[in-house]
Each structure stands twice: as C-alpha cells, then as structure tokens.
Amino acid sequence: MRTTTTDLAALAAALRAAVGADRVISDRQELRTYECDGLAQYKVVPALVALPADAAQCAAVVRACVAAGVPFVARGSGTGLSGGALPHADGVLIVTSRMRDIIEVAPEDERAVVQPGVINLAVSRAANPHGHYYAPDPSSQQICSIGGNLAENSGGAHCLKYGFTAHHITGIELVTPDGDRVRLGGRAPDAPGYDLLGAFIGSEGTLGIATEVTVRLTRLPESVRTLLAAFDSTDQAGAATSAIIAAGVVPAAVEMMDALAISAAEAAVHCGYPAGAGAVLIVELDGPEPEVAAQFDQVERLCRDNRAFEIRIAADDAERALFWKGRKSAFAAVGRISPDYIVQDGVIPRTALPEVLRRIGELSAERGIRVANVFHAGDGNLHPLVLFDAAVDGQAERAEEVSGAILDLCVRHGGSITGEHGVGMDKAKYLPRMFSADDLDTMQLLRCAFDPAGLANPGKIFPTPRLCGEVPGRRKGVHPAQEAGLAEVF
C-alpha cells in the first residue's frame, strides 16, 4: 500500500515537531524545487522535504520515517550526476544543506571536522591560513557538499595524484537507517576492525546519512606549475598523456578536452584556448620546487614530442585560474551548444584513450548524436557529454543508446561504468554488465545488514528491486518494503 494523505499529514506533523515548522516543506510547488539532482533527465517530486540543522534532528527525522514505514533519501547540494539523490514519490527527502558548520580545523593533526552540508571549497578556504587544503576537488567544488562527495566517493581533477574522497576521510558520524547515531573511524589513519568506513563511503545514501565528517588535510605544495598544450587531435593528446605517465612523472592533474568541449567552454567563459585545437591538455605539477622544475621541463618536452602545436605556461595564479576555468565550466558550458545533454562517466586504461575516443566519434557519427569529451586523462576517467534535443523526435532515445554504448565500450576495454559520479538511478541497469548475479546478491547482503527494512534510498544502485534476506527462488515471506509498496518480487 502507498502512503495515504492521512499518513502523510501525521508524518509531516512528526517532522515539524522534530526540526521545526519552518524546516518541513509540504507545498507541491515548493517540493518541485527538489525534484531532481544535477541529472535532470530523472524527476520525482518528494512527498515531504525535511531540512535538519544537526545530527540529532537528522536522527529524529529518520526515526519518524521508520515509525511510519516511509522511505527516505538524503540530499546535499543536489549537484550529483547519477540520480543518486532522486527523491521517492512517497517518501521524505532529508536535505543536509543547512548543516554547514566547520566544527574544527586542526592543522597539527592535519584534520578538519565538518558537517555534511559544508561546501567542498570552504574546507580549503578554512585550512589555507594554516598552510593546508582539502585535496579532492570536483569540478562543482564551489557548490557541492562534503556529504554528497562522501556518498558518491567523488574525485576531481587532482585525483590522479591525490586520490578520491575515500582517501581523505578518516572518520564519520552517521545516522543509521533505523535512526541510531554511530561513529566509524576517527582521527587516526586506520581504525581497528572491519573497514565499515570504506563500505559507507560511496554507498550513495543506502547505508545511512553522514552527519559529521573528519577529513584529512594536505599541506599546501611549495610549488605549483601549470601548462596548456594544444594538439590537432585527441590521438596526439592521448599519446602525450601516456608518455608522461610512462616516464615516471605523476602530475597533480592531466585533463583533456576535445574540440567540441573547447567550443562550448569558449562560448561560455571565453577561456582563450588556442584556436583550431582538436584537443587540449592541462597538465599541473606540484611539490618541492626542484622536483617540479625538473619534471615540468620533461612534461613540456613530451608534449612537443607528441606534436603539440602550442604550449602555454601559466605565468601566475590568474593565468592558471583561466586555464582551469574552461575545464571546470565544461559540463555547464555545453548548455550553450545543446538544449539537452547526458553527462556520462566511465573509466578505461590510459593506453586505450586513442582507440576509445575514436570509437566514440564513430558512435556519434553513426547515430547522428554529437558527443563532447572532457575528462581526467591521467587516470582514464572519461566524461563524454552526449548532446541532444528532446524536442526532436527520437533524439533522446538515440542519445541514451550512445550513452549505453560508451559504457559498454569502457567495460570491454577493462574499465568501469563509473569513476566518480556513482551508479544512482542512471546506471543501475548497466551494473550487470560488470557484475554477475552472485556479485550483486553479495553486495545486497551488505546493504541489508545496514538497512533490513529497505527504507534508505530504495531503488538506487541495483538493477532490479531486491528484498533483504531473500534470494530468487527462496523467498522467506512478505518483506516490510514489499508490503508498503516500495518493492516488488519478480
């Protein structure tokens, strides 16, 4: 059965008692503000929205949902690109964006403690006066929140050298799916016992809601140098990338954009990239000054050896910021050249870049769908932007076909269907292309250990509804989620 109007009114009253009347939204038009995350193809209006101010209020909201048998979904800034924070039509969306306190900055421990709604870039700004910063830097770092980064295990341009969110979280306080508050990890680099922290990071809100996060701070580097190299083709830029890594140089970042992505960025932010470039690389090195100087000369030579026709070296922070402005605006910038687009996220070996990019070009031509490529070339994390016009009959379907074919291409080359955007709603149907049924059932065992009632972000990650404690052919009876109309047994 579904939640009735009477049930919903009772739940809304319980939520208002928990967080305050002004922090519960029930008006249909106001609820539409939260109908999607950064992936606008999927839209669901939630039944209710709650905006807790702290961990105690968040736990009270979850307990109220559990008592009512109503599903709940956590949401931060809403910048996710996989539909991971897509609301449940009969559920409560728990928005953590008002939990924005930086509780502590402890440079002597190289740690900071923050609430989940703290904006990614705000952590670095708080740590910079102490000679530190927070290394993971998604392109949306000016607006995305730490809680969302943790849920999706976000990366960013500098993940080649510094790793993903999982490498920079040492402890969390979370509200479990039954409303308890527990801690995993702490300030120490490694907590004893099972790696529950590692299980929670990247779980996309299916194992609970983070309410406090202890992050690892990184010392500001002594030297940072950045160059922009322009090539006639992505083949040449890909070959330069492989040559740099093969030479034993590990840059802080190696980013690539193709001609269509460059065109979009120029239209949006006027970044002034070299005219006529079929691809550009942004290569950034950081570390001790003598090491950076030696490696920078090596990188410049390798780019020229691979036929870069123009190389620009950032003379100061302002020019460096301009190089990055085009890259970090790329996702939004394609809105200048296409009314609709799908942001894809797959991973391949670096050495496969030329072949895979050529095949993406062929897929684009075969289906009549443009694809702009902008991605973390250093670690093979592709972000093809599949462009279409939903008003043109059949284009949305063809764009979806191209998007899926790109993921198949990644898997065939030994890669993955996602690098940092998560699975969410968008990629659940593609998960069996990487994992067997037994693999998926094993993953489900972990999920059900945290959330046996199936109320925490239901319908995400897994390709078909699965009920805790049950394997196809060996059903144990009616599950609470099934009885509540939240899942079906096939």
N, C-alpha and C positions, 0 to 999 in steps of 0.2 A: 504494500500500500504506500501511497505517497503522502507527504506532509500536507495536512489539511489547513485551511485558513485558521481554524481554532487552535490547532497545534502551533502554528507559526506565530500567532498572537501571544500565546503563552511563552514560547521561546524568546520572542522579542522582549517581553517583559522581564524575563530572567536575565537576558543580556544587559538590559538597561540597568538592572539592579547591580550587575557585576562591574560595568565600566562607565556608567553614567548615561543619561538620556541623550546627550548631545553626541555620543560616540557610537550610536547604533543607527544604521540607515535602513529604512524600510520603504521609502518612497520609490516607486518604479522608475521615475525619470532620474533620480539621483543614483539609483543602483546601476543604471546603464553606464555610468562613468567607469565601472569596474568590470564590464562585460568581457574584456579580453586583456591579455598581456601584450608584449611587443609583436606577437604574431597575430595580426588582425584578421586572418582568414577564419579563425575559430572564435565564435562569440556566444556566450551564455550569460544571461542575467541572473545573478545570485538571488536567493530568496531573501537573505539578510546580509548586511555588512557590519562587522564589529571592528572598532579601532582601539584596542587596548593600549594603555600607557606604560605598562610594566609587566614583568613576568607573572605577578600574582593575578593581575586582571586577565592575562592571556590564559592562564591555567583555569580560571573561573569560567571563561568562555568555553573552553574545551569541555570542561565538566558538564556545563549546561547542554552542550551538543550531545554528549554521550548519554546523559539522562533522557534526552528527548529522542535518541536514536537517529540523530540528524548528522549527515556528513559535513565535514569542514575542510576548507582549503586555505593554506597560508599564502599570503602575497606580500611582497615588499614594495619596491618602487614600480613594479609592473613592466620592467624592461626585458623580461625573458623572451626568448625567441623560439620556444618549442611548445608553447601552450601549457607549460607546467603549472602555471598559476590560473589556468582557466577555471572559473567558478563552477560549482554544481548547482543546477537549477533549483533543487530542493534543499540546498544546504546553506551554510554560513561561510562567508569569505572573511577570514581573520587577517586584517591588514596591519602590518607592523611598522608602517611608515612613521608613526608618531613616537616610536621607541628609538629616539635619536641621541641618547646620551653617550658621550665618550667618558666612560666611568673612570678610567685611569690610563695614563701614559707612563710607562716605567722603562726609561732608556737603559737603566743599569741591568735590567733583566732582558732587554730587547723584546719587550712585550707591551701590548696595549689591550685594554678590556673595553669592549663596546657593546651597545645594544644592537639588535639586528637591523634597525632602520637607519643606522648611520651610513651616510653616503661613502662609497669607496674612497674617493679622492680626499674626503675630510679626514680620514685616518692619517694620510701622508702629511696633510697640512698641519695636523696637530703634532706629528712626530718630527717634522722638519727642523724646528728650532732646537731640537735635541740631537740633531745630526743623523736622523733616521728617516725611513719612509716605509710604506707598505707596498711590497713589490707587485702583487697581482694587479693588472691594470686593464680590465676590459675596455673596449672602445667607448662604452657607455659609462665610464668611471665617474663622470661628473654628475650622473643621476642614479646609477644603480646602487643597491644597498648591500651591505655585508651579509645580511641574512639570505638574500637571494643568491649572492655569489657562492655562499656555502651550500645552499640547496642544489645548485647546478654544477658545483665544482668548476667555477669559471676560471678562465685563463687570462688571455690578453696578449698584447704584442710582445711582452718581455718574458713570456713563459718558456721560450727556448732555453734561456739560461737559468731562470729563477723558479720555474715550475708553476703549478696550478694552485688554486686555493687550498687544496688538501695539504700542500707542503708548507703552508703558512698559518695553519690553525693548530693550536696546541690544547685547547680546552673549550668546552661549551656547556652552558646550562640550557636544558631543553624541557619543554612540556611534552610529556609522552601522550600517545593517543588516548589514554584513559584519564588524562588531566593531572598526573603527578609531575612534580618538578624534580629533575635529577641532574647530576653533573657527570660529564665524561671528560677525562683528561684534566689538565690544569696548566700550570706554567712550565712544568718540566717537559723536555723534548719528547719523551716517551713515557706514557702511563703504563703501569703493570697490568697484566691480564689480557683478555681478548681485546682486539682492536675495534671496539664499538665506535670510537670516534671516526675511524676510517670508514666504517659501514654507514654512519649517519651522513657524512659529507658526500654530497652528490645524490642523496636519496630522494631529492625533489619533493620534500614535504610529506612523504609516505610513511616516515618513521617518527614523526613528531615535528615540533616547531622550536627552533633555536630562539632563546630569549636573551642570551648573553654569550659573547664570543671573545675568547682570548686569542689574539693574533700575534704572530711573530713579526717583529720589526727588523728591517735590514738597514745596515749602515749606508749612508749616502756615499756613492763612489767618489774617489779622489778626482777622477777624470771621466768625462763623457764626450765622445766624438761621434758625429753622425754624417753619413753621406747619402746622397741620392744618385743612383745610377740609372741611366735611360738606355733601353735596348730596342732593337727593331722588333723583337718577338719574345713571347713567353718562353720559347725553347731556349733562347740565349740566357734569359734571366734565370731560368731553372737550372741551367748548366752552371752558371756562376754561383748559385746558391750551393749546389752540390760540391763545387770546387772549394768553396770557403770552408765548409764543414770538413771535407776530406783533408784539408791542410792542417787540421787540428785547432782551428780557430772556433771558439764558441762565442759568437756575438750575443749581446743582450737581446737583440731583435734582428730578424731578417723578414721584412714584409714585402709582398708583391701586389701590384695592381696591373690589370691589363688595360687595353686601350679604351674599352667601353667604361670601365670603372673610373679611369682618369678623366674621361669626358664628363662624366657625372659630377665628379669632385670639382672640376674646373667651373662647371655651371653653378655649383652650389656655393663654394667658398673661395674661388679664384686663387688656388694654391700655386699657380705659376709653374707647373711641371713642364719639362722640356717638350716643345711642340713636336708632333709626329711620332712620339714614342709608342711602340706596340706594347711595352711593359716597362714599369719602373720598379727598382728595388730600393727600399730604405733599409740601410744597414747601420746599426748602432752598436758601438763598443763602449764598455765601461770597466773601471777598475783602476789599479795603480797606473800612474802616468807613463812610466817607461814601457810597461806591457801594452797599454792601449796604443801608444805611438808606434811601436813595432808592428803590432797586429793590424793597425789601420793602414799602414803602407802596404802590407801584404794583401789586405782586402781590396784596396784600390787597384793593385796590380792584377789580381784575379778577375776583377770586373772588366778591366781593359782587355785581358787575355781572352775573355769570353764575349768580346765585341760590343762592350758598352760604348755608345757613340757620344755620350756626355756624362760627366761626373761632376756633381756639385758637392762641396763640403761646407757644412754649416759653420759660419764664422762666429756665431754667438747663439745664445739661448733663443733669441727672437727668430732667427732663421731656422733653427732646429724645430721650434714650435710650428713654423709654417710647413716644413716637410711633413710633420705628423698631422697637421690639420687636415690635409687632403685625405690621408689614410683613415683617420679616426672619424671622419664625416661620411665615409663612403656608403654605409648602409642607408643612412637617411638621404644622402645625395641622389641616389638612383630615383627617388621620387620626382626629381626634376626631369627625368627622361622616360619615366614609365608610370602610369597611374596605379599599377599594382605590381607586387613582386613577392617572391618567396625567398627568404634567407635560408640557404642550406648550410650544412655543417658536417663535413666528412673528413676522414684522415687517411692519408696514404704515405708510403715511404717517400722520402725526399727524392730519391733517384727516379721515381715513377712520375715526377711532376710533368716533364715534357710530354710523355705519352698520354697521360690522363687529361691534360689540358687540351691536347689535340683532339682527343675523343669527345670531350665536352663541346668543342667547337663543331664537330661533326653532328652531334646530337642536336645542337642549336639549329644548324642548317637543315637537318632532316625534318624537324618538327616545326620550323618557322617560328621559333621562340628564341629571343635574344638572351644571352647569359653574360653577365659581367662578373669577372673573377677578381676577388680581393681577399687576401689570406695571409696566414702565418707560414711563409715559405720555409722558414728554418726548421720547423717540425712537421711540415706536410699537412697542416690543418687548413683545409680548403673552406672557403665561404662563397660558393657560387651564388650569385643573385639572379634568380630566374624571373625574367621580366614578362609581364603580360597585361592585357587589358580585359578585365572581367566583363566589360560591356560588349566585347566582341565574342560572338557565339563560338564556343569550342576552345577559346584560348586558355581559359582557366584549367580545363581538363588536360590540354597539351602541356601546359606548364607543370602540372602535377606529374605527368608522365616523365618529363625531362628530369624533374627533381628526383623521382624514384630511380631513374636510370643512372643518375650520377651517384647515388648511394650504392647501387649495385656495382658500379664501376670501382668505387672505393673498396668494397668488400673483396671483389675479385683480385685486386692488387695487394691483398693482405692488410687492408686497413680497417676502418671502423665507420659506422654510420653516424657517429657524433664524436666531437673532440671536446667541446666545452659548452654547447648550448643545451645539452640534456636530451632526453627522449620525450618526456611530457606526453601530450596528446598527438603531436605531429608525427612522431617517428615510431609510435608503438607498433604500428602494422609492419614496420621494417625489422623489428627486433629478431624475428625468426630467421632472417637472412644471415644473422651472425651466431645465433644460439639455438641449440636443439631444444625439444620439448622438455627433456630431463633437466637441462640447464635452467630453463625458465621456471620449472617446478621447484628447483633448489633455491633459486632467488626468492620465490614466493614464500618458502619456509621462513626465511629471514624476515621478510616483510610481516608475516603473520605472527612471528614471535613478538614484534613490537605492537602490532595492531590487529588482534584477533577478530575484532568486530568489523574491520574493513571500513572505518569511517574517515580515516586520514587520507585526503586527496584521492578518492577512489576513481578508477577508470584511467589512471595515468600509468605510463611506462609499459605495462603488459598488454599484449595484443588482443587478448580476449578476457572477459571477466573470469576471475579465479576466486574461489572461496577458500578461506583459511581452513586447514586441516583436511582438505578433500583433494583427491586425485581423480581425474576422469575414470569412470567405471567402478569407483569405490566410494560413493557418496555416503556421508555419515548422517544425513538428515538435513532438515531445513536450517540454513545459516541465518543469523540475525540480519545480515546485509541483504540476503535474498528476500526474507520476509518483509523487510522495509522497502522493497522495490529498488534497491540500489545495485543489484547484480542479478544475473540470470545464470542458470545452469544449462549447459548445452549437452 
